[in-house]
Amino acid sequence: MSKPTAEIIKAGWGTADITPKRPVDLYGQYYQRVSKAVRDPLSVTALALEQPSAGQRLGQAILVSCDQAMVDRALMEAVRENLKKQIPDFDPSMLVVSATHTHNAPGAHEPLPFWKRDPALLPSAEFRATLIGAIVFAAAQAWKSRAAAQIGAAAGLASVGHCRRPVYQDGSSEMYGATDRPDFVGMEGGEDDTVGVVGVWSARGDLTGLLVNVVCPSQVMEATYVVTADMFGEMRRVLQERCGKNVSVLCQVGAAGDQAPRDLTRPHRGGPTYWDEAGMVELGRRLADAAMQALPRAELSRQASPVLRHLVLTPRLPLRMVSTEEYAQAVSELGALMAREPGGASPSAGGSAFVGGSSPVSAYASFLAKTVEREKLPVPGPYDDKNDDLVLIINRELMVERFRKQRRDPEYTAELHVLRLGDTALSTSPFELFLDYGLRIRASSPAALTLHAQLACDEAGYLPTARAVAGGGYGALVANGLIGPDGGQLLVQSILEGIRRLFSPK
């Protein structure tokens, strides 16, 4: 790639409200949680960027963040198709939509088969249509409002995200496992306190918005029954209180598949547990403080003509394979598990909780009853047991389905985006990407500041490290994601090659 010639950059912002007006199923757990109240609004925020001299493919980007658990590929296709009609001078392949991964928003896909269907709840199909319309509206608004701008970036620090996978003496790992066990030996992964901030100012120097990247999902309130954007919503509120209500705040989650907004090695006796509103407010303010800490340095670095370049990468990554022996074992174990369930479908009948067959209704009833009883205890979450029969059934069904899928196509085409914005690099992936992958990208990137946004443009599950796979446990199982550590390394290499192309002098 030839050395880019910088020229004036244009930027615009768009927002849309997606707060449900009726009770909804809240997504993010295996058990059904029906919302009882709205704590704060859910939103879609879009940032449009253009440097016309680079052309339609390289010099355009619309970054969108929405308060959702996931964004699937079919939704992306629907948004892009609609966006063509709204802004025909924008290449829809340059659209990036990512999720904040809140577990306190309605889902845009059908409820799990064993959840109760309640006509009083907002149907998922209706919310999906609303979400698609909101993303299109915000993206089009951002694109149509673009004007000459100045861009600057810097990073602050906030202790928010922590590894959520304890390791025990036998080498096993467990998501949200107990750390007061005598065989607890430490945490599987590290943590990253970086709060990346990209500031956008008008040509005359007025702050118009902030992109804030945090290496932790917005999930303090994940075991509650309220609609909330969680700590990102609180951060937005505080930042707009300090910077002005018209300043847009676009939130992204970094490589945080093994991270959570709570330190499992601290009992937090007498203080916030970081499973409740008090903890959410504290962390939201902590993030806002970090962003404000970075803002003056971002302002000092701002440029009216930073280089904008955007690449879309589509590497073919190998699926995490299920061997013939693992398949046979999964079928056998699934048969034994389903035999314990009255009316349970046998594997040979094709029954599956996730792929359209019979659901393990009695297993779910038992799982739900135990979860509800644990919710009554005077302890913080999580309240659901990932080793329960229901989860074991689902995991084995997914292994059977993976075995069939890999025979049809042993690879997954990932949609990745790599952007250069001045001295800053931003990459994306569709995974719940374990922290170590993000650290590898940042450590080898030539950019002054490198940020990664996960859960973008598709939902492809967890992408664990080799260390996590060896430890096992939820988040590292074959059933929990499409790609394994070998694909993860190819992902890192693909992103780094893209960044180096954008930063190469020739």
Buried (B, 14 or more C-beta within 10 A) or exposed (E): EEEBEBBBBBBBBBBBEBBBEEBBBBBBBBBBBBBEEBBBBBBBBBBBBBBEBBEEEBBBBBBBBBBBBBBBBEBBEBBBEBBEEBBEEBBBBBBBBBBBBBBBBBBBBEBBBBBEEEEEBBBBEBBBEBBBBBBBBBBBBBBBBBEEBBBBBBBBBBEBBBBBBBBBEEEBBBBBBEBEEEEBEEBBBEBBBBBBBBBBBEEEEEBBBBBBBBBBBBBBBBBBBBBBBBBBBBBBBBBBEEBEEEBBBBBBBBBBBBBBBBBBEEEEEEEBBBBBBEBBBBBBBBBBBBBBBBBEBBBEBBBBBBBBBBBBBEBEBBBBBBEEEBBEBBBEBBBEBBEEBEEBBEBEEEBBBEBEBBBBBBBBEBBBEBBEEBBEEEEBBBBBBBEBBBBBBBBBBBBBBBBEBBEEEEBBEBBBBBBBBBBBBBBBBBBBBBBBBBBBBBEBBBBBBBBBBBBBBBBBBBBBBBBBBBBBBBBBBBBBBBBBBEBBBBBBBBBBBBBBBBBEEE
